[in-house]
Amino acid sequence: MPANLERLPVALVGAGYWGRNLARNLSAASETSLGWVIDPDVASAARLAAPTGASVGATLDEALADDAVRAVAIATPAATHYELTMAALNAGKHVLVEKPIASSYEQGVEMVQEAGRRGLVLMVDHTFCYTPVVQKIREVVRDGTLGDILFVDAVRINLGLVRPDVDVLWDLAPHDLSILDFVLPDGFRPLAVAAHGADPIGAGRACVAYLTLTMPDGAIAHSHVNWLSPTKVRTTVIGGSKRTLIWDDVNPSQRLAIYDRGVDLQYDMSQLGQEERAAALVSYRSGDMVAPALPEREALLGVLREFASAVREDRAPATDGNAGLRVLDLLDSASRSMSFHGATVPLRGTR
Ligand SMILES: NC(=O)c1ccc[n+]([C@@H]2O[C@H](COP(=O)([O-])OP(=O)(O)OC[C@H]3O[C@@H](n4cnc5c(N)ncnc54)[C@H](O)[C@@H]3O)[C@@H](O)[C@H]2O)c1
């Protein structure tokens, strides 16, 4: 097999819930192979390694010493991402790290700089960005189908596992924030965030959180994440000046609908004074709804293909370390806002 078509040998670190999915896809993808499974719980690591004959170890150092390993996939708790990523980069391995990329912005910056210095790929697993529905949303947001973006409203609530290490903000919001980062046009990034969180069951960390993002041109984005909802809701609405889309991820027969309905203004409001604006007429447009056909395929396979291609082609992946850093900036700033009772915190990228 020509060298550029060889499967990328990857050491997987973390044999827990998400590690299981990564192990299955690392061996199923034609672009990657599972070289090692590492976990202090060696029995769990051995169970994942067994079907493929991958080596098993308790610490990452064992896999880093193996010259055959070219890349490391990290699926451990967020607090370990920085240390494990830096160790892998220092050993000259490419890294795919789970979300969130690190537990603090400063750590994320170091990781991105180290990968850049060494010419290695650092990719963050923003899994949803590799689903057909999010790729379609990116297309219609960026090609102007929706017009100017006016508002975004994302709800991700269910009866969730109360995690021992992170609050609901750091557990669930990375999904919506990474999706926003992926689909919105490059010049249309959040400017500031205000967040409220609550721990109504006394779990010791926020189980419910509401984030409000200040967007350019007077637009606004909102995200609600919640571990305490008895029903599962996964809905995102993106309202534009021309059309509005509704993504309902728990409705596989119609995940995405694009509505040609909305509000039309009779005049250019920027040309009117205060009183004239109040009196100006608003009319409602009621056109068709289109539900685009979407293929069903496992996003994680797309993640691994992108990782292997980025390594092979020596380029940044679609969700590179900088995308991870922008999400980290939002999470970090939202956490600070929560501790200041919802004060608006400007994002670092805009300071
Ligand atoms: N992309 C997604 O959609 C998605 C979904 C779920 C979880 N995740 C992310 O995956 C990561 C892991 O989550 P999980 O739900 O699988 O957790 P988990 O607790 O089920 O598994 C974590 C595993 O890591 C192991 N581990 C801990 N420290 C280690 C170390 N230093 N070296 C090697 N192994 C170590 C633990 O023993 C455990 O087996 C988190 O960052 C989480 O946010 C991502």
The ligand as an ORCA input file, in Angstrom:
! r2SCAN-3c Opt
* xyz 0 1
  N     -17.807     14.142     21.511
  C     -18.855     13.723     22.216
  O     -19.995     13.727     21.753
  C     -18.623     13.215     23.598
  C     -19.581     12.414     24.245
  C     -19.310     11.959     25.539
  C     -18.122     12.292     26.165
  N     -17.224     13.083     25.507
  C     -15.955     13.486     26.150
  O     -15.131     12.342     26.276
  C     -14.333     12.472     27.452
  C     -14.535     11.219     28.318
  O     -15.885     11.126     28.679
  P     -16.552      9.711     29.052
  O     -18.010      9.959     29.153
  O     -16.051      8.651     28.133
  O     -15.932      9.496     30.519
  P     -15.765      8.110     31.308
  O     -15.639      8.483     32.733
  O     -16.818      7.126     30.892
  O     -14.368      7.519     30.799
  C     -13.137      8.155     31.048
  C     -12.048      7.073     31.080
  O     -10.781      7.721     31.150
  C      -9.938      6.964     32.025
  N      -8.853      7.826     32.492
  C      -8.918      8.811     33.427
  N      -7.695      9.401     33.571
  C      -6.869      8.762     32.689
  C      -5.508      8.925     32.364
  N      -4.748      9.862     32.942
  N      -4.970      8.092     31.413
  C      -5.719      7.156     30.831
  N      -7.046      6.968     31.082
  C      -7.597      7.770     32.024
  C     -10.887      6.486     33.117
  O     -10.345      5.373     33.812
  C     -12.140      6.134     32.310
  O     -12.127      4.788     31.874
  C     -14.770     13.779     28.137
  O     -13.886     14.805     27.756
  C     -16.152     14.037     27.554
  O     -16.471     15.419     27.506
  C     -17.446     13.519     24.245
*
